[in-house]
Amino acid sequence: MKLAWLVLGALFVTGCSYPNHRHDLRLRALPEGDPEARSLAFFQSLGVALEPGHRVDLVENGHIFDAIEREIRAARSSINIASYIWRPGEPSDRLVRAIQERQPGVACRVLVDPLGSVNFESVGLTLAKAGCEVRTFRPIQGSISSLDAKRIKMRMHRKLVVRDGEVGLTGGWGIWKSWLGDADGPDSWRDLAVRVEGPSVREMQVAFAQNWQEAGGDFLPASDFPSTLYVGEARAGFVASTNNRFMSNARRMTLLTIASARRRLWIANSYFIPSEAISDMLIEKVKQGVDVRVLVPGRHHDIAPVHAAQRASYARLLEGGVRIWEYELSMMHSKTMLVDDSLSVVGSTNLDPLALGSSEECSVVVDDAGLAAGLAAAFEKDLGHSYEIHWSGWKRRGVLQKLGDQLPWFIGDFL
């Protein structure tokens, strides 16, 4: 018995990787070749292939509510909606009206997370009266569970709309006033989403069904899983991620996407607190000659401790040659990655410990030059409303500012 304790102690002191060390993929590049080679690389790591047969369109800012309303009104058999944030007022009222006026016989299911959907009860009652089944994911009940740290971390952060099992929407939006408008001022957030048709919609429906069943819902009917439709030339794969102590799908997807870059890697992310492995990869890509740019929120950040933690990551990245911009027009809430001239990632997945390890997340990975061009144009437009942080100035900050950068790490992976 004493020998066992001595062994465990020795392993701890020498920094053995078992059992508490966090592992990350140490990939530096993906295999060269055609789109099939990239698809195979994603499939063998994530179990998600980039299948052909998709049509994927970019949706910007408050136009997401136009898109959601159109899908509600176009639904013939079902409309399934999962949202981390759904709060009373506009645009909720607009979507509720569309649900009330949907075509006869269309099943409606709505799933929300209680932490993000503050005061949702009145909305839920109205939806229920309209014949919509409404459920809450991992509800908070009682004072003890309300303070459960694990529950705070393991939340449903996905944003999904699936219409008839044929069309899917995902992105960074919330159903609340902050997403109204066109990101033209401090009260109108900047965000991006995608509308998807093709084989990956089936996986979007599966992700909804799994969260729905955990919330007490029944199996979805066969009509919600129609035969696969091949409608376009784009390759795409849907990545659903859930809590994982070591290597979530969100973490794998992020590292694989970074590894695939050969010329350009442009990242826009609202809650940017990269792990050591992600920072290593970004710096490695700079050394490989890749144009690495990171766009993050600036002075309009909605969560001050996260903003501070975000800034705590700058020094090492800037010194390593990564270029960083802070968006100044409003809160920048996008979660996108652009690689070279064809690969795009859009979804709910932040680059922070919560999204990469604890919460329910989802993103669409798309291999398509058209979507990549649209995402590049959006990124360049956003740089026009942003301020670049330079290493020469950043390293001259005062002692108090540098100390302040370290304070958020006491909160750790609750950020």
Phi, psi and omega in degrees: 000317179297323179297320180298316179295322179296320178296314179299319179296319179296320179297321180294314183295321182276001176075033179302145184285353182247132005252000193256354181284134179279123179267148173225156174297135179253032178291144178246342178196158174266158179302140176286155179145197183277179179304331177297322180295318178293319178300317180296322179298316177294320183295316185285343177262321185254340189077015181236113177272154175267090187278146174286171174101021184249154164238122184231126181240140178281138178236124185253138168053222185292352177295347177299328181286330171298316182294316180296316180298318179300318181292321177300313184286337179273348186299136178251332181232322182201154171224117182244127185232128172237130182213131176295319180245121169215110185234156183298161181098193175277143008271003180305314183302321180296315181289324177297317178300317179297321178294319178298328184260012182297167182295147181301139176086358180279121178286138180235129177230132180232130180234128180231160174261135185291333181288321181274329186265071181291135178061032181284346188306316182294323177294317180299320178296318179296318178296319179298320178295334179273009177084018180264135176276126186238132180222155179248132182277124180046066184298149178264122182223126177087156186292327182290311181292333178297334180259011182289113183298322180297321180295324179298322182281320188268071184250165179267099185262005182290152171234112185220138166228126178233121182251119175059017184068012185244332182230136178231148174235138171208161182167211184252004189292161165231154180271086184196165187299334182297338182263003176286156175084198188233038177055042183257013179186173186303332183269001182238107188286152176270128180204161180225148178216174176225148170254129189237134167235142179130189188304328184291343179298327177300319179288329174296319178295321178298317179300317177298313183301320181294315177293323181296316180293321177297330179277005177101002180282163181273175174300145172284149182287165180301330181296341178279355178232069182290171177302144183298132178253131175254111194240354183200188185262345186289143170268142180203158174214143181258127183249110174262135183232144178224175184306131176210128186296327187247305189218092179283164176296327178297318179294315178301312181302315181297313182292322177296318181296315178298315182298332184284347185289135176237333180234320186219138173218103182246121184243129170242123183210133188282332180231086191258097176227078189292145174290168178300320180296319179294316177299317177303316182294319180297316179293321177299321179295323175300316179298330179280359179092011180280140175281098184258118179232141179233125178249124184226166178295152176251233188292347180261020179301138185275347181229103187302315180298325178291321177300318179295317179294322176303312181292335178293342180273351190294314192306308183295320181292314180298316179298329179276000175099001176287134179266135185231132174240146172249127182284131190250348187283319180199189175291122178269111189248010182291155174225082186228155173222138179234125182241123177053229184244016185216331189263128180229147173231128178222134179176210183260357194276111174279165176258063178225166183302324180298307184293323185275353182222335193238319191267164175281119185229168175202147177210157173251128175259124187234130175252094185199126183294325181295312179294320179299321179295320178295320180291323177296318179297319178296319180296315180295323176298319180293327177298332177292343177249024187230163180243125180279133176269125181253142180299324182300324178273324184296322183287349179265010179298159181289167182298317181297321178295319180293321176295321179299331178297334185274342184299318183300336184290346175294334179279336174062228189276017169273355176277000000 
